[in-house]
Amino acid sequence: MNVEAAEDNADRAALATFRERLASGEEELIPAEIVDRLLLGESRLRVWREHRGLTVRALAERAGLAQPYLSQIETGRREGTVETYRKLAGALSLGLDDLLG
C-alpha cells in the first residue's frame, strides 16, 4: 500500500469515528458565526453561554457561582480559578480547553 492510500484510509477512519461521536452526542457541529466570534477574540465564556441560550443568571445557577462573579469573569474584570472554569465548562457541556483556549 502506498502512502497516499494509507492516508486516505486514515482519513476515512477518522471521519467514521467523528460521525459516530456526532451521532452519539459526544461531538457537535459549531456554527460558523460562533467560530468567527471566537476567532475574533470575543469572550469565550460569553460566546458559548449565548450559543447555549443561557443568561448570565442561568449559567451562574448551573455552575453554582454568584452571578456578579460570573459577570466579572465574562467581561474580563476578574480572572476565574481553574476550578471555576471547570464548573463553567461542565455547566456548558464543554471541555475545559474550549473555555481557556
One Martini backbone bead per residue (centre of mass of N, CA, C, O) as a GRO file, in nm:
protein
  101
    1MET     BB    1   0.098   0.036   0.022
    2ASN     BB    2   0.064   0.354  -0.013
    3VAL     BB    3   0.064   0.657   0.133
    4GLU     BB    4  -0.201   0.765   0.013
    5ALA     BB    5  -0.381   0.525   0.095
    6ALA     BB    6  -0.326   0.543   0.398
    7GLU     BB    7  -0.440   0.830   0.433
    8ASP     BB    8  -0.724   0.768   0.331
    9ASN     BB    9  -0.790   0.557   0.549
   10ALA     BB   10  -0.750   0.745   0.790
   11ASP     BB   11  -0.968   0.947   0.706
   12ARG     BB   12  -1.207   0.753   0.708
   13ALA     BB   13  -1.180   0.671   1.005
   14ALA     BB   14  -1.210   0.955   1.125
   15LEU     BB   15  -1.490   1.012   1.007
   16ALA     BB   16  -1.638   0.774   1.135
   17THR     BB   17  -1.580   0.856   1.426
   18PHE     BB   18  -1.716   1.131   1.416
   19ARG     BB   19  -2.001   1.034   1.336
   20GLU     BB   20  -2.045   0.865   1.589
   21ARG     BB   21  -2.004   1.099   1.794
   22LEU     BB   22  -2.230   1.274   1.681
   23ALA     BB   23  -2.466   1.069   1.717
   24SER     BB   24  -2.402   1.044   2.044
   25GLY     BB   25  -2.307   1.354   2.146
   26GLU     BB   26  -1.981   1.396   2.168
   27GLU     BB   27  -2.037   1.581   1.927
   28GLU     BB   28  -2.029   1.903   1.749
   29LEU     BB   29  -2.163   2.149   1.563
   30ILE     BB   30  -2.028   2.464   1.464
   31PRO     BB   31  -2.107   2.758   1.392
   32ALA     BB   32  -1.959   3.007   1.217
   33GLU     BB   33  -2.031   3.240   1.408
   34ILE     BB   34  -1.885   3.122   1.652
   35VAL     BB   35  -1.607   3.094   1.533
   36ASP     BB   36  -1.571   3.392   1.460
   37ARG     BB   37  -1.592   3.505   1.748
   38LEU     BB   38  -1.351   3.349   1.860
   39LEU     BB   39  -1.139   3.457   1.649
   40LEU     BB   40  -1.195   3.769   1.740
   41GLY     BB   41  -1.185   3.751   2.079
   42GLU     BB   42  -1.408   3.683   2.230
   43SER     BB   43  -1.564   3.576   2.487
   44ARG     BB   44  -1.589   3.252   2.542
   45LEU     BB   45  -1.806   3.251   2.755
   46ARG     BB   46  -2.017   3.423   2.606
   47VAL     BB   47  -2.043   3.263   2.345
   48TRP     BB   48  -2.131   2.993   2.476
   49ARG     BB   49  -2.368   3.094   2.638
   50GLU     BB   50  -2.531   3.201   2.397
   51HIS     BB   51  -2.532   2.937   2.234
   52ARG     BB   52  -2.694   2.792   2.481
   53GLY     BB   53  -2.918   3.007   2.587
   54LEU     BB   54  -2.793   3.176   2.829
   55THR     BB   55  -2.783   3.335   3.106
   56VAL     BB   56  -2.604   3.446   3.358
   57ARG     BB   57  -2.786   3.335   3.575
   58ALA     BB   58  -2.818   3.043   3.470
   59LEU     BB   59  -2.517   2.973   3.472
   60ALA     BB   60  -2.460   3.031   3.766
   61GLU     BB   61  -2.652   2.817   3.875
   62ARG     BB   62  -2.530   2.568   3.732
   63ALA     BB   63  -2.229   2.635   3.860
   64GLY     BB   64  -2.239   2.769   4.151
   65LEU     BB   65  -2.246   3.088   4.111
   66ALA     BB   66  -2.206   3.412   4.119
   67GLN     BB   67  -2.320   3.646   3.911
   68PRO     BB   68  -2.106   3.873   3.943
   69TYR     BB   69  -1.861   3.691   3.901
   70LEU     BB   70  -1.933   3.597   3.617
   71SER     BB   71  -1.941   3.878   3.488
   72GLN     BB   72  -1.642   3.947   3.546
   73ILE     BB   73  -1.523   3.720   3.380
   74GLU     BB   74  -1.662   3.781   3.106
   75THR     BB   75  -1.534   4.092   3.103
   76GLY     BB   76  -1.231   4.078   3.252
   77ARG     BB   77  -1.218   4.183   3.562
   78ARG     BB   78  -1.178   3.874   3.621
   79GLU     BB   79  -1.030   3.581   3.739
   80GLY     BB   80  -1.053   3.255   3.718
   81THR     BB   81  -1.040   2.955   3.822
   82VAL     BB   82  -1.006   2.639   3.737
   83GLU     BB   83  -1.256   2.546   3.894
   84THR     BB   84  -1.450   2.746   3.768
   85TYR     BB   85  -1.407   2.648   3.474
   86ARG     BB   86  -1.508   2.364   3.527
   87LYS     BB   87  -1.795   2.442   3.601
   88LEU     BB   88  -1.860   2.588   3.336
   89ALA     BB   89  -1.803   2.360   3.141
   90GLY     BB   90  -2.015   2.169   3.256
   91ALA     BB   91  -2.262   2.366   3.217
   92LEU     BB   92  -2.182   2.376   2.886
   93SER     BB   93  -2.071   2.113   2.766
   94LEU     BB   94  -1.747   2.129   2.802
   95GLY     BB   95  -1.429   2.179   2.768
   96LEU     BB   96  -1.181   2.347   2.912
   97ASP     BB   97  -1.041   2.434   2.638
   98ASP     BB   98  -1.290   2.597   2.527
   99LEU     BB   99  -1.241   2.835   2.743
  100LEU     BB  100  -0.908   2.866   2.743
  101GLY     BB  101  -0.764   2.780   2.449
   0.00000   0.00000   0.00000
